Amino acid sequence: MNRYNLLRIFINLVFIIFVFLGPAINNDKGIPIGFIFFYNILLFLPAWLNNFWFLPKIQQHKRIQQYCISILTVFLGTTFVLGQYLQWLYQHFHTTKLVDFTPFAATSSTPSGLEKYQYYFDVFPGIIIVLGIMIIGYALQQFLLKIKKERQLQAQQTIAELSLLKSQISPHFLFNVLNSLYSLSLKKSDEAPDVILKLSDILRYSLYETQLKEVSIGDEIHILNTYIDIERLRMPENATITFHYDDVKEYVKITPMLLLPLIENAFKHGTDSTVGHSYIHAKLSCDDIGLIFTCENNFKESVRKEVGGIGIENIRKRLQLIYPSRHRFQIEKNNGIFKIMLEIKF
């Protein structure tokens, strides 16, 4: 039995206690509590069967006709039994006041000629009231349960989407690194092992650290520097690459792999497409309140339409999922200059 059914049972028990306590406390005819309790148990029987058996079954099998026959049978059977019991109570305790036995003391008028069966017409309005209240409660519970399931599904989809977005490393970057390694191996350069080690560091970070919800900004800075060091190998001597992060509290937590695609975009669409002198200037500041990251690079005007791409869209989606109302992401493209500004409020 799941916790929702246990909660429903608990609420019903609390409800029935409050129901029979009213007439029990106000009882001035010396009616034993057990008689009052038994009457209200019978009163609740159709509603309990409906909520805990009939309605769950109809949700599974959609047999409307069978449900109607079942609930009508239980209703008529309970009305007969409870009516007979009420008749006995009236006679035994010398009263005709239904309120002495239940707070659901609504009665209906008896048709002409059936006055001697008044106790049946005293019974069934209460059964209908309790049945209606509990049906409303059941519908409300199912509605809330549906909302919770939808939220859980949405959360699972969000987690899956974030995992996919975080795990994406540009094949363009790997292609460039392999080319650089190939070139270094031909030269038998001593830098080749260091490049392999740094590439391994980036791959490890993308595989394992991205499984975490947050990492320290210091870890993100380390991976940015590692990436920049690898990319410098293939840059021309006149290329200028700077990354300043003096104003940073490294213990601050952010989502992993958030800044790397921005740097990667600058290399891909900046230094790869620029003729002559090229530059990339990145700056990061971060404290307990928020983070500001800026990156500027020049690019060749003929490839202007290509500037941005999948990496930028990737970042947009992640920002919307993780910092939906706490970020500002601006891009400017003008006269061969590409600027990105990312601000996040913690």
Disulfide bonds with the S-S distance in Angstrom:
none
